Amino acid sequence: MPAGVRAIAESLGEIPAYVYDLDGLRRHAAAVRDAMTGTQIHYAVKANPDPKVLRALAPYVDGFEVASAGEFQRVTEVVPGMPVSFGGPGKTTDELALAPLVHRWHVESPAELRRLTGPADILLRVNLGVPVEGAALTMGGGATPFGMDPEGVAECLRLLPTSRARLRGVHAHLASGLDAPALLEIARAVLEYGRGLGVAEFNLGGGMAVDYRRPGNRFDWAAYGEGLRRLAAPGETLRIEPGRALTAYCGWYLTTVIDVKRVHGERFAVLSGGTHHLRTPVTKGHDQPFTVIHRGAGGRPEPEPVTLVGRLCTPKDVFARRVPASLAPGDVVAFAMAGAYAWNISHHDFLMHPKPEFHYLG
């Protein structure tokens, strides 16, 4: 835990807080940038659209990937002038009007291409029938709402001569939570397919694994970058869209212990925060990694299995189940890996509890 995070934790009141280690984020982004030499990086804003996070990342990425008009507005206001790619399966009429303003527009269907009346540089999002075993989330490889199968792509190609869209290449984001070898196999299939269409630009999506159960097990960026350099042919542009794998490690969610009790033989620690602030563990079904800062009065209880819960009126408000820990009222629990798909995907207004504070290091 960075010293700055610990200092904030030691002074924390009952209002939970997020802390973003921007210096740590910059170091990580710089290492990824170095590993991915030869491949463009567009940060997937959906992972964490915090303005200070976007500014910290801007020097290390080639652009930003957005999936809504709101994200587009955030990026263009916070980091003006950066290239923007626009994706998402259900674009509204107002969003379609933004197409001429973006660097690359990801077309999801023939119907979307028909609705695209203004000029646009497009990538066709493909959903290829390739294996995506071991993925945490599957967006392709079979019947899903995302992208097009080869028949849909063929229909788009027939529409292009009468469209104002300019075909630049293909986009594919088939799965999330994969290691470097698995992503390279998907990349190989996407490149082979796109070359068959005669295009030379490829957005290979994100999906780099983040292991919440083993935080020290990091995605192998060096192997991925080297593998893509071997796969690329002269004159081709390769692009990736990492989100979680860039920002997850920079975020901490701090919350105090309100109560510790035993019910039917099981021990529970009730925290001042909840999954309305940090929804990640309940949605992904894992125990969120954490560190305890002891502040409570009296002696320390012996470590024993305890379930860490929030104070929402639902049994799903759980951060971690039956993990060994020594906890007492007044202690602070600092949840790590809270820099992506955390605050921004949580149901903030359930029970109308106070919003967390936000702190930034660097």
N, C-alpha and C positions, 0 to 999 in steps of 0.2 A: 504494500500500500504506500503510495507517495506520501511524503511527510505532510504536504499541504492538505491532503484528504484527511489524514489522521488529526491534524490540528482543528479542522472544521468539525470533525466527528466529536472530538473531546469537548467542544463548546456548544454542541447541538442542543436546542430546546426540544419541545415536543412536536414541533412542526418538522416533518421529514424534509430532506434536502437531496437534490441531485448535485453532484460535483463532476465537472468535465475537466479532465487533465489534458489541456490543449497542447502543452509541451510534449507530453507522451504521444499524443495523436500525431503531431508533426513528425516526431522521430519514426513512428511506425509508417506513416505515409511516405516518408522519404525512402525508407528501406524497400517498401513495395514498389515505388517508382523506379528505383535502381534495378530491382529484380526483373521488372517488366519492360526493360529497354526494348524498343522496337514495337511495342504494343500500346495503343492508346488506352487511357483510363478515363471513363466517365463515372463519377460517383453517383450511386443510386440514392437520390435524396430521400426516398421513402424510409430509409433506415434511420435517419436522424436529420431533420431539417433545421435544427437550431442554427440561428444566424452566425454565431461565433464558431460553431463547428464548420460551417460552410467556408467561412473566411480562412480558417486554419488549413483547410484542405486545398484551397484554390491554387496555391503555388505548386502542388504536387500532382494535380490531375489535369487532363486535357479538356475536360468539360463536365457537365452534370446531366444525369438522366432524370427526367421528371415524368409523373404519371397523372397529372391534373393541372388545371389552370391555376389553382392555388400554389402548387409547387413551382410552376413556371414563374408566377409573380414573385414568389420569395427569392428564387435564384436570380432573376433579372434585377431585383432591387438590391440584393445583398452583394452579389458578385457580378456587376454589369459587365457585359462584353465577353463573358465566357460562352463557348459553344454549348448548346443545349440540345439533347435528344429527347423526344417525347414519345412515350409508350402508353400502354394500358388498353384493356379490351373493350371498354365502353366509352368512347369519346363523344362528348356532347357537341351540338352545333357551334356553341361558343368556343369550345376547345378546338374544333376543326378550323375555325377562323385563324387560329394562331399558327397554323402550319407554315405559312410563308416566313415566319419569324424565327423558326428553329433551324438548327444545323441539320438534323436528321429526324424525319417523321417515321415512326414505326407503324406500318399498316397491318391491321389485325385481320382484315377480311375483305372480300370483294365489295361488300356493301359499303364498308368504310371508304374504299377507294372511289366508289361512285359518288359518295357524299363530299369528297375532297375537291372542292371547286376551284380553290386558289392554287397557284404554283407551289410546289414543294419538292424537296429532295427526300426521297423515301427509301426505306429498307422494308422488304416484305418479311413479316415475322413468320417463321416456319415452325411447324410442329411435326418433327420427323418421328417415324416409328422406330426409334433406336432405344436400346435398353438403358434404363436409369435406375438400376438396382442400388439400394443402400441410401437413397436420397431421403432427406428430412421432409421435403415438400416436392411434389411432382407437378410441373406445369406443362409437360409435354411427354412424348413417347407413347401417346395414346389419346383417347377421347377426353379432351379438356376444353374449357372455354378460351384457351389462350392460343393465338396464332392460327395458322392454316396448315392443313395437310397438302400434299402435292397437288391434289385436284383444285383446291382453293387458290394455290399459287398460280396454277395454269390459267385459271379464270382471270386473275389479276393481270397476267401477262397479255391476255387477249384484250383487256380493257385499256392498257397503257397507251396504245396509239391514239386514242381519242381523249386521253386524260391530260391534265396540265402537270401531272406528277412526273418527276424525273427519277427513274430507277437507278439507285446507286449500289444496292447490294441486298444482303439478307441479314436478318436478326434472328437469334435463337436463344431463348432462356428456358431450358427444358426442366431443370431441377435445381434444388438448393440443398446444401449440406453435404457436398461431395468433396473428396480429396483430389489432389492434383492429377494422379493417373486417370481417375474416372472422368474428370473434366477434359483432359486431353483426348480421350477416346471420343467424347461427344464432339469436341472441336474438329477432330479428323473427319467425322461424318458430315458435319455442317459444311466444312470446306469442300469436301467432295461433291456435295449436293449443289452448293452455290456455284462451283466452277462449271458444273453441268449446265447452269443457266447462263453462263458467260459473264458473271459479275466478279468484281475484284475487291469488294468491300464487305467485311464480315464483322458483325457485332455478336460476340459469343456469350453475352449475358454475364451474370454473376454466379452465385451459388457456391462460393468457396466455404468450406466447412468451418464452423465455429463450435468447438466442443465445450459445452457448459459443464459436463461431468468431469472433464480433465482439462482445466483451463490452460495448463502448460503445453497441451498438444495443439500446436499452431499449424495452420495451413502452410504448405511448402511453396512459398512464392517463387523461390529460386528455381525449383524443378518445373513449375508451371511456366515461368517466363522462358526458360531454356527450351522447353518442349514446344511452345508456340513459335519460337524463332526457327526451330527445325521444320515445323509444319508449313510455315508461310512461304509462298512462292514469290519471286521477284515481282514488284509492282503491286502487290496486294496490301490492303490496309486491314489490320486486325484491331479490334476494340473489345474491351471488357467493361462490365458494369458492376464492380463490387460495391456492396453497401455494408452489411453487417460485419464482414471481415475487416473492414477498415476502421469502423468506429466503436465496435462492441467493447473493446478493451479500455477505452479512454473514460468510460462512465462508471460512476459509483452512486448507489442509492442508499442514503443514510436514514435510519429510523430507530427510535428508542423502544426499549422494552417497557410496556405498561404493566403487564401482569404475567406471572408464571404460575400455572395450576396443573393439577392432575385430575383427569376425568376417566373413570373406568380403567384405572391403571396406566393410562398414557399421559405423558407430560406435554403441555402446550405452553409456548411463549407467545403472548399477544402483543403485537407491535403497534406503534402509533401510525404507521403507514399501512399500505395494503396493495392489492393487485389493481386497484383503481389508479395507482401511480406506476406500478411495475407489473405489467400483465404477462411478461415473457414466460415466467416459469409455469404458470397454469396453462397457457396456450400450447407450449411445447412439451409439457409433461416432464419437466426435469426439476431437480433441486438447484436453486440458484446459489452459486458459490458465495461465501460470505466470510467476513472477519469480525470478531467481537472486540469491542473496546469496553473494558470493564470500568464502570463508573458507580455502580450501585453501592449502597452502604452495607456494612456487615461482611461476614466471611463469604468466601466463594463456595458455591455448591460444587460437588464433584461432577465432572462431565458425565452425562447420560443421554440416551436418545430423547430428543425433543422435536416436536413439530412446530415450525415457525409460521404463524398465521397473522393476517391483518385484522382489522376491526370492522370489516364489512359483514352485513347480515346474510352471508352465504357460506356454505361449507367449501366452496371452491376458492376461497380467499387464502391460498396457501403458497408460501415461498419455498419451503423445504420440508420433507417428511422424515421424521425419526432419525435425525442426524445427531451425532454425539456433540454436545456443547455444554458449557457451563454458563448459564444465563441467570441474571437477577434483574428485578425492576430498576430502571435507571441506566442500564447498560445500553450501548449503541451497537446495532448490527449494521455493518457496512457491506452491502451486497455489491459484488464486483460484476464486471461484464455487463454493465447497464447503459452502455453507450449507443445501443441500436435496438430498434423495435421495442422500446421500453415506454418512456413517457408518452411518445407520440401515438402509440397504438392502444393506450389504456383508456378505460371508461371513466374519465375524470370526474364526472358529475354525479355518479352513483352515491347516494347518501349525502351529497353536498359537503363533504369534508373539505378542509382547507387544501389549497394547492401547495405543492412543495416549494421550497426555496430553490434557487439555482445559484451555484457558485462555479467560478472558472479559475483554473490554474494556468498561468502563462498567457 
